[in-house]
Amino acid sequence: MKKIINNPDKVVQEMLEGFLDAYGSVYKKTPNENGIYIENEKKQVAIVTGGGSGHEPLFFGFVGEGLAMGAAVGNVFSAPTPNTIIEVTKAVDAGKGVLYIYGNYSGDILNFDMATELAEYEDIQIKTVLVNDDIASASKEEAHNRRGIAGDVFVLKVAGAAAAEGLPLEKVADIAQKAADATRSIGVALSPGSIPSTGRYTFEIAEDEIEFGMGIHGESGIRTEKFMEADELTQIMMQYIFDDFEINEGEEVCVLVNGLGSTTLMELFIVNRKVTEILLNKGIKVHHADVNNYCTTQEMAGFSITLMKVDRELKTYYDKPAYSPYYFKRG
Amino acid sequence: MTNQINNVSSILTVAQVNDMFIYVGEKVIEAKAWLTDIDCAIGDGDHGIGMEVGFKHALEKLKANNYDKINDVFAEIGKAMIGNMGGASGVLFGTLFLSGVKGLEKIEQLDVAILGTIFGNGLLGVQSRGKAEVGDKTMIDALSPAVDALREANKNQLGLVATFTNATKAAKQGVENSKALVAKFGRAKSLGERAIGHQDAGATTISIIFESMQNYVVELENKGELLNA
């Protein structure tokens, strides 16, 4: 496996150093921990996100104007430590409280919950919204067990806008939860990603096969299928979402077609073309579509489709401007 | 004096406990590739890396300090894990060591009784944080039977060598049992039945920790350095 790294034990540190070399005029790093943040100049509710490294630009790429204000950066595919989370929390809290938004994984929950306990000692008010958009990871009845994948992007976008409007913590958390509840995703994997520090692939998949619903660390999905062309694949994935989540004619959705790392934009646009066609044929309006690589798994090939069903309130916050070097939205 | 009575009062000094965990840490670090294999099968493959990170930081502290109580050895390992590993295992393994000695008075000698207390407290701490029970395919599947073995050994007045031998056997049996289980926690839980046949990585690490402690005290005994109280 060819990988452009130096010391395998220092990939996270050197990644953040390089990020700050590029964007250090805007971003700061907590001195002793891998926390990335921006100054809370408006003294608003601050959103802190985080998770394992290896999913760039998630999570620190979503720190910016109208987005999260800080990110706790973990080791590769590992939740950040409580120390990292509390340091970034202290750096961004302006007395209005902090909302934690992250994917529903045991490790992240344990570490963010420990950080929440530490925040109590600092008199910082914390609320938490978990993103659990991956319909492949558990049944509808067990939806609380579902993993968070690219849906993080929509939840952070909407919550970030609500926080930037100056809303109180309780209200920002409610809106974030509403966005999370309205979001569903499903992904497919064509080839595995790798762990830089071991130089190994995280799983195996046959050359002529495709895995439906595989998680962003290589957790198994719903079923393995023979490789198929884009339209058929997209059709099947969309059907999974429709089976899970009622979207009626006349309703509106935001769409995200997210690449996992080594699938090209060319392929993602071909998928988006079919997603749009399927939605329009059902009389569902696309409020906004985004095609990008936001939630990746090193060089994993594959993509996910995310739909967020939007009403007037969610659209209001979704449409506000936002900016980071890896995500931007015109108002 | 029979061997049994000789065993009853065997103890480890603070320096020996410190040494023992340096040895344990090195053994866990050596097992990195194996733990990675196990975790790749049903998790995301980072368990070995995480344990290496945690123990590397712990070993730095253990090698640099002269502790005057055993509580500090455990607490230092726990803090190093929580502070540096990340992931679920950082919090859970860190909690095992940290809550093991939380609230205990100064311990200057490790005997079988206090061993049961420490790991018993550790088990409770891990369970109250992680919410897992025996049968959920987690570290608890090895830790809980090992703790039972420690308590049983104390009741039967066994020495440290026999105690660690029994606890290791129990932990390894727990690892074996974990193969038949469906996971309720962690990334393996989305696998359902497909997790069956694979052992849990966290439970495996617990068995490595106990086996390393066993090896350490056996070696002490062989060298005639295992002390009596």
Interface residues (C-beta under 8 A of the other chain):
Chain A: G52 G74 N75 V76 F77 S78 A79 P80 T81 P82 N83 T84 Y105 S106 G107 L110 N111 M114 A136 S137 A138 N145 R147 I195 S197 T198 R200 T202 F203 G215 H217 G218 E219 S220
Chain B: A33 T36 C40 G43 D44 G45 D46 G48 I49 G50 V53 I82 G83 N84 M85 G86 G87 A88 S89 G90 V91 L92 R129 G130 F185 G186 R187 A188 K189 S190 L191 R194
